[in-house]
Amino acid sequence: MEFYEVLEKRRTYRDLSDREVSDEILKRVISAAFKAPTNDHLRQLEFVVVRGRENIAKVVAPLAKNMAAFKELVAEVDESGDKDKMTMFADALPKQQKMLMESGLLIIPFFRQLSCPLLKPTEQSSLNYFASAWCALENMVLAATCEGLGTVFHIPVSDEAEQIKKIVNAPQGYEFLCLLTMGYPAENAFLPRQKVINTEERIHLNVW
Ligand SMILES: Cc1cc2nc3c(=O)[nH]c(=O)nc-3n(C[C@H](O)[C@H](O)[C@H](O)COP(=O)(O)O)c2cc1C
């Protein structure tokens, strides 16, 4: 696929089929992570790959009791009454657990968080490990799109991150970005309308 076509095709798919994603494709997608820019030349990323719906259900179990917390977070960000945004949330909220299990492939991208606790940064550069990991994640999402896959991720809320780190036996000093899943889109996958942005209006020449 041509690069700009990949950019156009990348969407968040919350309805995935159970068609298996092969190990070869998975390896190519994860390899894309190591092509992203990285702080300190490090590329300290590790991936826990969970296959099979039953195994995934065990890992994402902490999400169940936190759905209320997730809804609260959503209510907090909704200050605009934006129709497209609310259509997206109405679709996304009930699917947070289900969407992670459907394709039978869950990826947990871990990164080394050395300088200080992730949630207590002392300056912007304290977040460099986190930022590098997000660069890597975007590479993966684009590579997956190029392979004909849909992707979606859930950001841990409340105590989900701590619980999940225990479940997968993550070592000290590592955090994970999100719960990422990818798979072949379901036939009737719902895609909320994307916002149309006029790029020229967002470019401020010399001064804002
Ligand atoms: C930082 C970030 C956090 C997100 N968190 C979630 C999430 O927890 N659950 C979810 O279903 N989608 C999540 N999304 C996906 C967004 O809802 C989605 O990217 C947005 O609605 C635009 O739709 P599109 O990706 O199809 O263009 C997140 C995206 C980003 C960049």
The ligand as a Gaussian input file, in Angstrom:
#p B3LYP/6-31G(d) Opt

LIG

0 1
 C       -4.306000       8.701000      23.416000
 C       -5.499000       7.945000      22.872000
 C       -6.310000       7.246000      23.754000
 C       -7.376000       6.481000      23.266000
 N       -8.083000       5.707000      24.144000
 C       -9.019000       4.863000      23.660000
 C       -9.642000       3.933000      24.544000
 O       -9.318000       3.816000      25.731000
 N      -10.605000       3.135000      24.013000
 C      -10.979000       3.192000      22.704000
 O      -11.869000       2.446000      22.300000
 N      -10.369000       4.050000      21.838000
 C       -9.398000       4.868000      22.280000
 N       -8.745000       5.728000      21.424000
 C       -9.119000       5.771000      19.979000
 C       -9.864000       7.078000      19.644000
 O      -11.179000       7.034000      20.147000
 C       -9.879000       7.253000      18.105000
 O       -8.555000       7.311000      17.648000
 C      -10.627000       8.532000      17.708000
 O      -11.994000       8.420000      18.031000
 C      -10.483000       8.833000      16.211000
 O      -10.985000       7.758000      15.432000
 P      -10.071000       7.032000      14.345000
 O       -8.885000       6.413000      15.096000
 O      -10.939000       5.965000      13.728000
 O       -9.597000       8.054000      13.386000
 C       -7.673000       6.489000      21.879000
 C       -6.846000       7.202000      21.002000
 C       -5.764000       7.905000      21.484000
 C       -4.860000       8.617000      20.502000

